[in-house]
Amino acid sequence: MENFIKVCRQTFGTDNFQVIDPYPPLNFPDNTFDFVVGYSVFSHLSEQACASWMKEFHRILVPGGIVAVTTRARSFFDHCQSLKDNARNKHPSELSEYAKALANLFDDFEAAKARYDNGEFVHSNREGVTGSGAMTAEFYGESFIPEAYARTAYADYFELEKFLFDERRQTQPILFFRRKNKVAS
């Protein structure tokens, strides 16, 4: 988003920031980077958007390069459910619009958790969690990527090296992928 890019340019004193489209490609040559980091990005992208970006990261990373991205933790389902439960006991004005949207993220939180536990990518783009401006429901919302899904979904391009999550230290799991030299056929 342009306003965030402006802040980054001012804060870091460089023009080495740019607005990108929601879907690839990027304007970088093949095999350009050693590392790609996406903090609180894959925790919002749709399944299709995540898959597109992983394929693009494979293209721009050197062989053996690393991707580190975060996703929503399983415990975030419980947080959203608690917002729903608390909303019943509070006046609507006591909750932010985002908290109200999270409270209604899923009709059935137990079913969403079961899908996650079954290794499925879980995404919701309900009104209020889709962001604003360029962040449309087409690709943006709240996303939960379980380890089992991450291990197989991107296996043509990457090996999942580590799924790191310690609730005492972090709010989102970090997924570390290593780029495979060749795309699996």
Backbone as a ProteinNet text record, in pm:
[ID]
protein_1_A
[PRIMARY]
MENFIKVCRQTFGTDNFQVIDPYPPLNFPDNTFDFVVGYSVFSHLSEQACASWMKEFHRILVPGGIVAVTTRARSFFDHCQSLKDNARNKHPSELSEYAKALANLFDDFEAAKARYDNGEFVHSNREGVTGSGAMTAEFYGESFIPEAYARTAYADYFELEKFLFDERRQTQPILFFRRKNKVAS
[TERTIARY]
84.5	0	89.2	51.7	134.7	166.7	68.5	95.3	199.4	201.2	302.2	439.7	441.9	567.9	629.4	546.2	593.7	657.6	593	647.7	781.5	789.9	915	1026.1	996	1097.9	1149.2	1057.7	1097.6	1175.3	1127.6	1189.3	1329.5	1345.7	1474.1	1563.1	1512.1	1593	1636.4	1551	1583.7	1456.6	1475.6	1363.2	1348.5	1417.2	1418.9	1291.6	1180	1048.9	955.4	866.1	773.5	640.6	537	404.5	400.8	347.7	335.6	189	159.4	23.9	-5.9	-134.2	-169.6	-119.9	-99.2	-50.7	75.5	164	286.6	254.7	357.2	499.9	557.9	678.6	758.2	855.6	907.6	1003.1	1146.9	1174.6	1310	1348.8	1477	1521.8	1517.4	1521.9	1530.4	1655.2	1646.6	1762.9	1830.4	1751.1	1803.9	1830.8	1746.1	1752.1	1791.3	1853.9	1885.7	1771.5	1701	1595	1473.4	1355.7	1230.4	1161.6	1119.2	1051	916.3	811.4	677.5	613.9	623.6	563	419.5	327	184.3	133.3	179.2	132.7	51	111.7	41	-68.9	-69.7	-179.2	-304.7	-293.9	-408	-440.1	-349.7	-371.4	-456.8	-534.4	-615.1	-524.1	-581.1	-505.4	-442.7	-519.4	-468.7	-354.4	-369.9	-264.5	-137.3	-150.7	-32.5	39.3	-34.3	25.9	97.6	35.7	97.6	228.2	227.2	348	458.1	422.6	526	593.5	515.8	572.9	665.9	623.8	706.2	832.4	820.7	939.4	1039.8	990.8	1080.8	1158.6	1091.2	1156.3	1263.2	1236.9	1330.3	1438.4	1421.4	1522.7	1632.1	1752	1860.4	1831.2	1887.7	1870	1915.1	1832.5	1861.2	1819.5	1765.6	1721.1	1608.2	1588.4	1492.6	1376.7	1256.1	1136.4	1091.3	1065.6	1009	881.9	769.5	640.4	566	473.8	391.4	247.3	175.2	34.3	-38.5	-168.6	-246	-225.6	-218.8	-204.9	-341.3	-340.6	-465.2	-535.9	-459.8	-517.5	-594.8	-571.8	-645.4	-793.1	-825.7	-966.7	-1032.6	-962.8	-1017.7	-1031.6	-934	-942.1	-1066.5	-1088.2	-1205.4	-1335.2	-1335.8	-1454.1	-1481.4	-1375.4	-1394.6	-1451.6	-1413.5	-1471.6	-1620.5	-1657.5	-1798.6	-1874.4	-1816	-1878.9	-1888.9	-1782	-1781.9	-1878.1	-1896.7	-1986.4	-2129.6	-2163.5	-2298.9	-2320.5	-2210.2	-2219.5	-2183.9	-2146.4	-2103.8	-2193.8	-2190.4	-2257	-2174.7	-2239.6	-2165.8	-2059	-2077.6	-1979.9	-1850.7	-1851.9	-1731.7	-1631	-1672.3	-1582.5	-1547.4	-1422.5	-1382.3	-1450.1	-1452	-1510.7	-1436.3	-1304.7	-1225.3	-1257.5	-1270.1	-1304.8	-1442.6	-1536.1	-1668.7	-1657.4	-1572.8	-1554.6	-1490.1	-1390.8	-1326.8	-1424.7	-1514.2	-1615.2	-1706.4	-1720	-1806.5	-1726.2	-1599.5	-1511.1	-1564.1	-1621.1	-1678	-1812.4	-1905.2	-2032.7	-2011.6	-1916.7	-1890.8	-1739.7	-1692.4	-1549.3	-1497.2	-1578.4	-1535	-1511.7	-1596.8	-1579.6	-1453.6	-1426.6	-1306.1	-1181.2	-1182.9	-1069.1	-1051.3	-1160.8	-1152.7	-1088.8	-1122.3	-1060.1	-909.9	-873.1	-731.3	-661	-721.8	-663.3	-653.1	-736	-734.2	-630.1	-556.1	-451.1	-498.1	-613.2	-666.7	-631	-609.4	-593.2	-728.6	-733	-858.8	-849.2	-946.5	-944.8	-1085.5	-1094.9	-1222.2	-1200.8	-1289.7	-1283	-1413	-1466.8	-1588.5	-1567.2	-1676.1	-1670.1	-1608.6	-1520.8	-1456.1	-1314.8	-1282.1	-1146.2	-1072.3	-1137.4	-1076.2	-982.3	-964.7	-875.5	-947.3	-869.8	-929.6	-849.7	-903.1	-834.6	-810.3	-683.2	-645.4	-661.7	-683.1	-694	-836.7	-868.4	-1005.1	-1026.3	-1151.9	-1188.9	-1143.2	-1107.9	-1059.2	-936.6	-850.8	-726.5	-693.9	-769.9	-730.5	-836.3	-791.3	-879.8	-797	-840.8	-767	-739.3	-612	-572.3	-495.8	-524.2	-464.8	-403.5	-271.6	-202.9	-142.1	-199.9	-143.8	-14	65.8	193.5	176	78	57.2	29.2	-47.6	-76.8	51.3	124.6	245.8	348.8	353.3	451	424.3	296.4	263.3	222.2	156.5	99.4	205	320.2	424.1	542.7	522.1	630.5	694.8	626	688.5	804	797.9	894.5	984	930.4	999.4	988.5	1086.7	1078.6	1052.2	951.9	926.7	1034.5	1122.1	1232.3	1185.7	1098.5	1056	924.3	837.8	714.7	735.8	767.6	808.9	696.3	654.3	553.1	566.9	586.8	591.8	502.5	382.7	285	337.5	437.9	493.6	576.2	620.9	712.4	660.4	559.5	516.6	364.9	307.3	163.6	128	225.6	200.5	310.1	272.8	375.1	458.7	585.6	675	704.2	685	710.9	838	937	1063.8	1069.6	1081.2	1089.1	1224.8	1279.1	1401.2	1366.6	1414.3	1387.2	1453	1374.2	1427.8	1498	1599.3	1676	1592.8	1511.5	1428.9	1284.2	1196.3	1054.8	1018.9	944.4	901.3	806.8	818.4	730.9	608.2
-117.3	0	123.8	218.6	337.1	411.8	424.7	499.4	428.1	294	220.4	232.8	232.1	246.3	382.8	484.1	620	624.3	561.6	556.9	483.1	370.8	294.4	375.9	444.3	526.1	635.4	700.5	806.2	748.4	639	580.1	527.9	459	395.2	477.9	591.6	680	619.4	537.1	476.2	460.9	461.1	438.3	290.3	205.4	61.9	-8.7	54	-2	27.1	-65.9	-43.8	-112.7	-55.2	-114.8	-226	-340.1	-450.8	-488.4	-557	-605.2	-721.9	-751.3	-862.5	-998.7	-1010.8	-1136.8	-1111.2	-1212.4	-1198.9	-1174.7	-1136.7	-1146.2	-1018.3	-1033.6	-920.7	-881.7	-760.9	-712.7	-741.2	-865.9	-907.1	-1025.3	-1032.7	-1147.3	-1276.9	-1388.9	-1519.3	-1524.6	-1604.6	-1633.6	-1507.5	-1413.5	-1285.5	-1282.3	-1345.4	-1328.5	-1456.1	-1437.6	-1549.6	-1575.7	-1468.8	-1478.7	-1398	-1448.2	-1374.5	-1386.4	-1273.6	-1272	-1204	-1267.8	-1209.5	-1220.5	-1112.9	-1113.6	-1062.7	-1142.4	-1110	-1080.3	-1161.9	-1153.5	-1278.7	-1395.5	-1520.3	-1547.1	-1473.1	-1482	-1412	-1351.6	-1279.7	-1319.8	-1384.5	-1414	-1539.6	-1537.3	-1653.7	-1769.1	-1886.4	-2005.3	-1986.3	-1933.9	-1910.3	-1808.8	-1701.7	-1600.1	-1657.7	-1735.6	-1798.3	-1887.7	-1970.7	-2061.9	-1983.2	-1875.3	-1792.8	-1731.3	-1681.3	-1618.6	-1720.4	-1840	-1940.9	-1978.1	-1989	-2018.2	-1903.9	-1780.4	-1663.9	-1659.1	-1691.2	-1692.8	-1796.2	-1907.9	-2008.9	-1949	-1871.6	-1810.8	-1710.3	-1625.5	-1516.9	-1556.9	-1670.2	-1716.4	-1795.8	-1788.3	-1874	-2016.1	-2117.2	-2253.4	-2263.8	-2325.7	-2336.9	-2215.6	-2111.4	-1991.2	-2021.9	-1931	-1951.8	-1852.5	-1903.4	-1820.8	-1838.8	-1728.3	-1732.1	-1648.3	-1712.2	-1642.7	-1681.2	-1596.2	-1625.9	-1651.4	-1717.5	-1747	-1735.9	-1737.3	-1735.8	-1867.8	-1858.1	-1976.6	-2040.6	-2168.9	-2237.7	-2167.2	-2116.3	-2048.3	-1921.9	-1868.7	-1749	-1779.8	-1906.1	-1946.4	-1921.7	-1964	-1948.4	-1801.6	-1721.8	-1577.8	-1518.1	-1553.6	-1502.5	-1553.1	-1679.1	-1735.6	-1660.8	-1626.4	-1551.8	-1413.1	-1352.9	-1223.3	-1238.4	-1348.5	-1375.7	-1394.9	-1471.8	-1495.2	-1365.9	-1284	-1156.7	-1056.3	-1062.3	-968.2	-983.8	-1104.7	-1127.9	-1057.2	-1033.4	-974.5	-826.7	-770.4	-630.7	-549.2	-422.1	-330	-325.1	-325.9	-327.2	-219.6	-104.7	3.4	-27	-130.2	-164.2	-244.9	-295	-371	-289.4	-297.2	-230.9	-300.3	-233.8	-293.5	-420.4	-417.6	-535.2	-651.3	-622.6	-727.1	-785.7	-702.2	-752.2	-843.2	-803.8	-885.9	-1019.1	-1016.6	-1142	-1231.8	-1172.2	-1250.5	-1325.8	-1273.6	-1336.4	-1399.1	-1428.5	-1482.2	-1612.7	-1697.5	-1825.1	-1844.8	-1906.2	-1941.7	-2048	-2138.9	-2251.1	-2261.8	-2208.8	-2211.2	-2352.8	-2440.2	-2579.1	-2648.7	-2623.8	-2682.6	-2626.9	-2498.5	-2437.6	-2498.6	-2517.4	-2581	-2724.7	-2796	-2934.6	-2940.2	-2846	-2840.4	-2815.8	-2723.6	-2695.3	-2821.1	-2886.5	-3008.1	-3120.5	-3114.7	-3212.9	-3177.6	-3068.5	-3029.6	-2943.8	-2879.9	-2796.4	-2649.3	-2579.8	-2434.6	-2375.1	-2287.9	-2227.7	-2076.5	-2021.2	-1877.8	-1821.5	-1700.2	-1629.4	-1488.7	-1447.4	-1310.7	-1236.7	-1262.8	-1194.8	-1044.5	-972.9	-826.9	-782.7	-685.8	-632.9	-685.1	-800.1	-852.6	-843.3	-788.8	-783.5	-665.8	-585.1	-471.2	-357.2	-272.3	-158.5	-127.6	-41.4	-1.7	-119.3	-144.4	-251	-390.6	-400.1	-530.7	-582.4	-641.7	-685.6	-830.5	-868	-1003.3	-1107.6	-1065.9	-1160.7	-1237.1	-1170.3	-1235.1	-1212.4	-1129.9	-1086.4	-1121.6	-1162.5	-1194.6	-1243.4	-1349.3	-1412.4	-1556.4	-1598.9	-1731.5	-1810.1	-1939.3	-2033.9	-2146.7	-2160.3	-2262.9	-2364.6	-2482.5	-2584.1	-2643.7	-2698.2	-2756.4	-2863.6	-2951.2	-3060.3	-3004.8	-2899.1	-2837.2	-2777.1	-2701.8	-2634	-2734.9	-2849.6	-2951.6	-3007.4	-3016	-3078.1	-2979.7	-2870.8	-2780.1	-2713.9	-2686.1	-2615.4	-2707.1	-2837.8	-2936.2	-2941.2	-2896.2	-2892.7	-2793.1	-2690.7	-2581.6	-2572.5	-2616.5	-2595.1	-2716.7	-2725.3	-2820	-2738.3	-2778.6	-2710.9	-2754.7	-2662.1	-2691.8	-2691.5	-2595.2	-2583.7	-2507.8	-2554.9	-2486.4	-2448.2	-2323.2	-2277.8	-2200.3	-2249	-2175.5	-2203	-2096.4	-2100.1	-1986.8	-2023	-1920.7	-1824.6	-1864.1	-1774.7	-1663.3	-1684	-1588.7	-1522.9	-1580.5	-1527	-1542.2	-1455.7	-1460.9	-1537.4	-1556.1	-1627.6	-1730.6	-1850	-1947	-1893.3	-1934.1	-1898.9	-2027	-2020.5	-2134	-2103.5	-2191.8	-2175.8	-2278.9	-2230.4	-2315.8	-2299.2	-2410	-2405.3	-2435.6	-2350.6	-2365.5	-2491.4	-2568.1	-2684.7	-2636.7	-2709.8	-2670.1	-2681.1	-2784.8	-2805.1	-2820.2	-2777.5	-2792.8	-2939.3	-2995.6	-3135.6	-3149	-3259.6	-3280.2	-3357.9
0	0	0	-80.7	-101.7	28.1	118.7	242.5	330	330.8	406.7	340.4	208.8	135.8	165.5	170.2	200.6	339.8	436.9	573.1	573.9	503	496.8	433	325.1	257.9	351	423.3	516.8	635.2	689.2	807.2	779	666	636	543.4	494.4	411.5	279.3	221.2	91.9	9.5	-120.8	-211.1	-245.4	-172	-201.7	-150.5	-170.9	-136.4	-252.7	-281.6	-392	-366.1	-421.5	-416.3	-520.8	-481.5	-576.1	-591.3	-698.2	-722	-628.7	-606.4	-518.4	-567.9	-697.9	-756.2	-835.6	-843.9	-922.9	-1070.1	-1146.2	-1117.8	-1058.7	-1004.8	-959	-1069.8	-1059.5	-1160.4	-1118.5	-1082.9	-1047.1	-1135.2	-1171.8	-1251.2	-1169.2	-1238.6	-1174	-1085.5	-978.9	-893	-838.9	-788.8	-741.6	-591.5	-511.5	-366.5	-294	-177.1	-88.4	10	49.4	149.2	106.4	140.9	128.1	262.7	318.5	447.7	430	480.5	477.4	614.7	693.2	826	817.1	866.1	866.4	725.8	631.6	493.7	461.5	477	447.8	550.6	658.3	755.7	703.7	585.8	527.8	383.8	315.2	173.6	152.4	45.6	7.8	-31.8	-40.4	-79.4	-217.9	-311.7	-447.3	-446.7	-369.9	-363.7	-302.6	-195.4	-133.8	-233.5	-304.6	-402.5	-512.4	-559.7	-664.4	-615.8	-492.4	-439.2	-413.4	-367.1	-345	-477.3	-582.4	-714.1	-757.8	-733.9	-768.5	-683	-554.6	-468.3	-517.7	-565.9	-622	-739.5	-820.3	-936.9	-897.2	-798.7	-766.1	-666.3	-597.8	-503.2	-574.3	-518.1	-566	-519	-585.8	-535.6	-388.8	-307.1	-164.3	-83.9	-150.7	-81.1	16.6	109.9	218.5	209.7	232.8	250	395	463.2	598.3	596	623.9	626.9	754.4	793.2	910.2	867.1	955.4	933.4	1067.1	1062.6	1186.2	1259.9	1391.6	1476.7	1499.9	1530.2	1562.2	1678	1772.5	1888.7	1850.4	1731.2	1688.3	1666.6	1632.8	1627.3	1763.2	1870.2	2005.2	2043	2001.8	2027.6	1961.6	1836.7	1763.6	1826.3	1866.2	1933.5	2063.5	2137.1	2262.4	2235.4	2123.8	2086.4	2060.3	1996.6	1969.8	2100.7	2191.7	2321.6	2401.6	2399.8	2472.7	2411.9	2281.1	2213.4	2263.9	2303.9	2357.7	2491.4	2564.6	2698.5	2702.8	2589.4	2587	2496.3	2518.8	2428.2	2299.9	2182.8	2055.8	2043.2	2106.1	2094.1	2169.9	2254	2330.6	2249.1	2133.4	2048.1	1923.8	1881.5	1757.2	1639.8	1526.3	1406.4	1366.4	1380.6	1347.3	1441.9	1571.4	1668.4	1636.9	1597.2	1558.5	1436.3	1340.5	1220.5	1256.6	1344.9	1387.2	1461.2	1538.1	1610.1	1514.5	1394.5	1293.4	1179.5	1205	1101.7	1042.8	1129.2	1086.9	1154.5	1084.5	1146.7	1252.9	1226	1315.9	1337	1450.7	1479.2	1499.2	1556.5	1576.9	1442.8	1345.3	1211.7	1145.6	1162.7	1105.5	1169.1	1301.4	1369.2	1322.6	1301.6	1254.5	1116	1029.8	896.9	910.3	997.6	1023.3	1073.8	1172.6	1230.7	1128.2	1025.2	917.8	810	832.5	739.3	623.9	638.1	530.9	551.6	442.9	443.2	479.6	579.4	622.9	602.7	533.5	499.7	511.3	561.1	564.6	512.8	425.5	373	402.2	519.8	561.5	568.2	550.3	556.5	688.9	680.8	799.1	820.3	760.6	771.4	638.1	538.5	406.5	388	488.3	474.3	405.6	341.9	273.6	148.4	67.1	-55.3	-146.7	-175.7	-268	-208.8	-78.5	-12.5	-20	-132.5	-158.1	-114.5	-102.9	-62.4	-162.7	-282.8	-384.2	-334.2	-256.8	-213.9	-66.4	4.4	138.4	241.5	359.3	471.2	588.3	653.1	762.3	721.9	731.6	683.5	788.5	789.3	882.5	799.3	803.6	724.7	821.4	830.3	920.4	864.5	952	911.8	805.1	821.5	724.9	585.3	576.1	446.9	388.1	471.1	424	373.2	435.9	397.7	257.7	218.2	89.8	-19.8	15.5	-85.1	-173.3	-116.7	-191	-221.3	-207.5	-218.5	-356.6	-460.3	-593.1	-597.9	-513.5	-517.5	-394.5	-280.1	-152.9	-62.4	25.5	136	262.6	339.7	466.4	564.1	601.1	692.6	837.8	871.1	1010.8	1018.3	1104.8	1141.7	1286.9	1311.7	1444.4	1511.3	1627	1701.5	1850.2	1925.1	2071	2119	2166.7	2207.2	2312	2386.8	2489.5	2427	2302.3	2240.6	2115	2052.4	1923.7	1908.5	1827.4	1803.8	1677.8	1589.5	1464.6	1441.3	1394	1355.9	1239.2	1238.1	1127.4	1050.4	920.3	832.7	754.4	766.2	694.7	583	461.1	343.5	276.8	226	146.4	1.4	-88.3	-231.7	-286.2	-357.1	-426.7	-553.4	-594.3	-713.2	-839.6	-847.3	-966.2	-925.1	-1012.8	-989.2	-1010	-914.4	-927.2	-1045.2	-1115	-1231.9	-1195.7
[MASK]
+++++++++++++++++++++++++++++++++++++++++++++++++++++++++++++++++++++++++++++++++++++++++++++++++++++++++++++++++++++++++++++++++++++++++++++++++++++++++++++++++++++++++++++++++++++++++

